[in-house]
Each structure stands twice: as structure tokens, then as C-alpha cells.
Amino acid sequence: MAFVMRKGFFDKALRAAKKYNPTPIKYTQNRFLNLHEYRAKELLARHGVRVQRGILASTPKQAKENAVKLRGQGARDLIVKSQILAGGRGKGHFNTGFKGGVKVCQSPEEVEQMAAKMLGNHLITNQTGPEGQLVSCVLIHEGVDFKKEYYLAILMERAFDGPVIMGSPMGGMDIEEVAEKHPDKIKTLPIDVKEGLSKATAKEMAQFIGFQGKAVEDAVHQFLGCMICLSKMIVYKSKLIP
């Protein structure tokens, strides 16, 4: 008798629950730490990672003044880089029709001209959406001579249930394209959450990317500096583009 009463009670509760159709819960991802390039470089430099000398500017006049300072410090080429929270800036375009959010300049005067075309306008890239992002400041930094570009990233990867270090000898292009056309040119190595990035793992990645001789040891030092910086700042994704 008690069982029948209890069963009847649950049947009523079930019927009542079916009549009630609550709005499904929606989960959204929130990012509480977004870093512009100039901020990221400041943090990396504090942890022994080499970055180009650069000075932030919010006006064309200030951009020119910064370029003059860098020239005084020995910089030859001068780079003007739009500061937005998106990649693909060099291949992007502005709402004004001006193309390129990254420009190599030969003089402080040219820096001023390029900054004037970027500041206050929206830069549209393959990562911003059609509305683009407003450029409120530009980074003026020295150019560096290089013979080859590499790709390195430290990020959280679900397939490994934790952080990984990812690298490729094919830098200077979209890593998504490399993954699609040259999957053998990408290596992903897990990072122990408790121990952090080991020298052995960093060395394995450096050699895979293409560093040789003494450059391997230097690369390991740079990779470890990146990892220490990320660990302290609790950043979940970072890219280092030498």
C-alpha cells in the first residue's frame, strides 16, 4: 500500500515536470585576460625572453617621436603595428580602404603617415568579423633581420587534458594552413602541470623546429622563459613569433 502511494506521488510529480518547460541553460565562455602585443612583450621581456625594442603611441605625432628615439638607439627599419586583439593584422584592411595593419617604414616621417592612417579606424582581419576592431594605439618597434621564421605556441589542448607546447619549422604563415597541408610539420608535446616545461621537452621541440648547435640551447632558454611567464600570469594561450 505504501509503495502504491509513493509511486502515485512520483507519477504526479513527473507529469507536472513535463508540463514545466524551463528555458535551457546556456553556457558562454568568458576570457578575463586579453593582452595586446605590446603588453605581452613587456611580460616576456621581464622573464628573459628576447623581444624587439618598441614604444607605444596613441597619436601620429607620438609615433614619429618614438621612431626618432628608436633610431637614436640604433634601429634601422621601423615597424608600425596596429594593436588589436586579433591576428592576421598584416593581411587585414581598414574600414577606410587602407590595406595592412603592419607596415615597414624607412623614416620617422613615414611612420607618422602610416600611424595616421591606422589610428582611429577599424582594422578588419580574418579573426575580427566584418565590423573589425578599433585601433586606439600602435606599437613602433625596431625591425630585425632574419633568414627563417618558426612557429611556437604554448596552449591548453583538450586532447591532452592540459597544456602543450606546439611548434613548426614552417613559420610566417597561418598555422591552420600548415596543419591542413603539412601535418607532419607540426609537433605537439604535453607539458606536465606540476613540473612545468622540462628542458628535455624544450630541447626536443627546438630540434624539431630546426635549431642546430648552440642555437638549440638558446632556444631552450627562450622556451622556458615563455613557460615561466605563462605560468605566473595564468595565461591559457600564447604565441611567440620571433
C-alpha positions in Angstrom: 0.0 0.0 0.0 2.8 2.4 0.9 4.6 1.6 -2.4 1.5 2.3 -4.4 1.0 5.7 -2.7 4.7 6.5 -3.3 4.5 5.5 -6.9 1.4 7.6 -7.4 3.1 10.6 -5.9 6.1 10.3 -8.2 3.8 9.9 -11.2 2.1 13.1 -10.4 5.4 14.8 -10.0 6.6 13.5 -13.3 3.5 14.8 -15.1 4.0 18.2 -13.5 7.6 18.3 -14.6 6.7 17.5 -18.2 4.3 20.5 -18.2 7.1 22.8 -17.0 9.4 23.6 -19.8 12.2 25.9 -18.5 14.5 27.8 -20.7 17.6 25.7 -21.4 20.7 26.9 -19.7 23.2 28.5 -22.0 26.9 28.4 -21.2 29.2 31.1 -22.5 33.0 31.3 -22.4 34.4 34.3 -20.7 38.0 35.5 -21.2 39.3 37.6 -18.3 42.7 38.2 -19.7 43.3 39.7 -23.1 46.7 41.1 -23.8 47.7 43.3 -26.7 51.1 42.6 -28.3 52.9 45.4 -26.5 51.7 44.1 -23.1 52.7 40.6 -23.9 56.2 41.6 -25.0 56.6 43.6 -21.8 55.8 40.5 -19.7 58.0 38.2 -21.8 61.0 40.6 -21.5 60.6 40.5 -17.7 61.2 36.8 -17.8 64.3 36.8 -20.0 62.7 36.3 -23.4 64.2 38.5 -26.2 61.8 40.8 -27.9 62.2 43.8 -30.2 62.6 47.3 -28.7 59.4 49.1 -29.1 57.4 52.1 -27.8 53.6 52.5 -27.8 52.0 55.6 -29.4 48.4 56.8 -29.4 48.9 59.7 -31.9 50.7 60.1 -35.2 53.0 62.8 -33.6 53.9 60.4 -30.8 54.6 57.6 -33.3 57.1 59.8 -35.1 58.8 60.8 -31.8 59.1 57.2 -30.8 60.6 56.4 -34.2 63.2 59.1 -33.7 64.0 57.6 -30.2 64.5 54.1 -31.7 66.7 55.4 -34.5 68.8 57.0 -31.8 69.1 53.6 -30.2 70.4 52.1 -33.4 67.2 50.8 -35.0 67.3 50.7 -38.8 64.0 49.6 -40.1 60.9 50.9 -38.2 57.7 48.9 -37.9 54.3 50.3 -37.2 51.9 47.7 -35.8 48.2 48.2 -35.1 47.3 47.0 -31.6 44.1 45.0 -31.6 43.1 41.7 -30.0 43.2 39.6 -33.2 45.7 38.0 -35.6 46.1 38.5 -39.3 46.8 42.2 -38.9 49.4 42.4 -41.7 46.9 41.0 -44.2 43.9 42.9 -42.9 42.3 46.1 -44.2 40.7 49.2 -42.6 37.2 50.4 -43.0 38.7 53.4 -44.9 40.1 51.0 -47.6 43.7 51.3 -46.4 45.3 47.9 -46.5 47.6 46.4 -43.9 47.7 46.8 -40.2 51.5 46.3 -40.1 53.9 48.4 -42.1 57.7 48.5 -42.5 58.9 52.1 -42.7 62.2 53.7 -43.7 61.9 57.0 -41.8 60.1 58.6 -38.8 58.1 60.7 -41.2 56.8 57.6 -42.9 56.0 56.2 -39.5 53.9 59.2 -38.7 52.0 58.9 -42.0 51.2 55.2 -41.5 50.1 55.8 -37.9 47.7 58.5 -39.1 46.0 56.0 -41.5 45.6 53.4 -38.7 44.7 55.2 -35.6 41.0 55.9 -35.0 39.9 53.5 -37.7 38.7 49.9 -37.6 41.0 47.1 -38.7 39.3 44.1 -40.3 41.1 40.7 -40.3 40.1 37.1 -40.7 39.7 36.9 -36.9 37.7 40.1 -36.2 34.5 39.7 -38.1 33.2 42.2 -40.6 32.9 45.0 -38.1 36.7 44.9 -37.3 38.3 46.4 -34.2 39.1 50.0 -33.4 42.8 50.8 -33.4 43.5 53.1 -30.5 47.2 52.7 -30.4 50.1 51.5 -32.5 53.4 49.9 -31.5 56.5 51.3 -33.1 59.4 48.9 -32.8 62.7 48.1 -34.5 62.9 45.7 -37.4 65.1 42.6 -37.1 67.0 40.8 -39.8 66.1 37.1 -40.1 66.6 34.3 -42.6 63.9 32.0 -41.4 60.7 32.1 -39.4 59.5 29.4 -36.9 56.2 28.9 -35.1 55.9 28.2 -31.4 52.8 28.2 -29.2 52.0 27.1 -25.6 48.3 26.5 -25.1 45.7 24.3 -23.4 44.8 21.3 -25.5 41.7 19.2 -24.7 43.2 16.1 -26.5 46.0 16.1 -23.9 43.8 17.3 -21.0 46.3 20.1 -20.2 49.0 22.4 -21.5 51.1 21.6 -24.6 53.9 23.1 -26.5 53.4 23.2 -30.2 55.9 24.0 -32.8 56.6 24.0 -36.6 59.6 24.9 -38.8 57.1 26.5 -41.2 56.6 29.9 -39.5 55.4 33.0 -41.2 52.1 31.5 -42.4 48.8 30.5 -40.9 49.3 27.5 -38.6 45.8 26.3 -39.6 47.1 26.0 -43.2 50.2 24.2 -42.1 48.1 21.7 -40.2 45.9 21.1 -43.2 48.5 20.8 -45.9 51.6 19.7 -44.0 50.5 17.9 -40.8 54.0 16.3 -40.5 55.5 19.8 -40.0 53.7 20.3 -36.6 54.7 18.7 -33.4 52.7 18.8 -30.1 54.2 17.8 -26.8 52.4 17.6 -23.5 53.6 19.7 -20.5 53.4 18.3 -17.0 51.1 20.6 -15.0 53.1 20.1 -11.8 56.6 20.0 -13.2 56.2 22.6 -16.0 58.1 22.5 -19.2 61.2 20.4 -18.9 64.5 21.1 -20.6 64.2 17.7 -22.4 60.9 18.6 -23.9 62.0 22.1 -24.8 65.1 20.6 -26.5 63.1 18.1 -28.4 60.9 20.9 -29.7 63.8 23.1 -30.6 65.5 20.4 -32.6 62.2 19.6 -34.4 61.6 23.2 -35.3 65.1 23.3 -36.9 67.5 24.9 -34.4 71.1 23.4 -34.5 74.3 23.6 -32.5 74.5 26.4 -29.9 71.1 27.8 -31.1 69.4 24.8 -29.5 70.5 25.8 -26.0 69.5 29.4 -26.6 66.1 28.3 -28.0 65.5 26.1 -24.9 66.2 29.1 -22.7 63.7 31.2 -24.6 61.1 28.5 -24.5 61.5 28.0 -20.7 61.2 31.8 -20.2 57.9 31.8 -22.1 56.6 28.9 -19.9 57.6 30.6 -16.7 55.9 33.8 -17.8 52.7 32.0 -18.8 52.6 30.0 -15.5 52.9 33.2 -13.4 50.3 35.1 -15.4 47.9 32.1 -15.7 47.6 32.6 -19.4 45.9 29.8 -21.3 47.2 30.6 -24.8 50.2 32.4 -26.1 52.1 32.6 -29.4 55.7 33.6 -29.8 56.7 34.9 -33.2 60.4 35.6 -33.4 
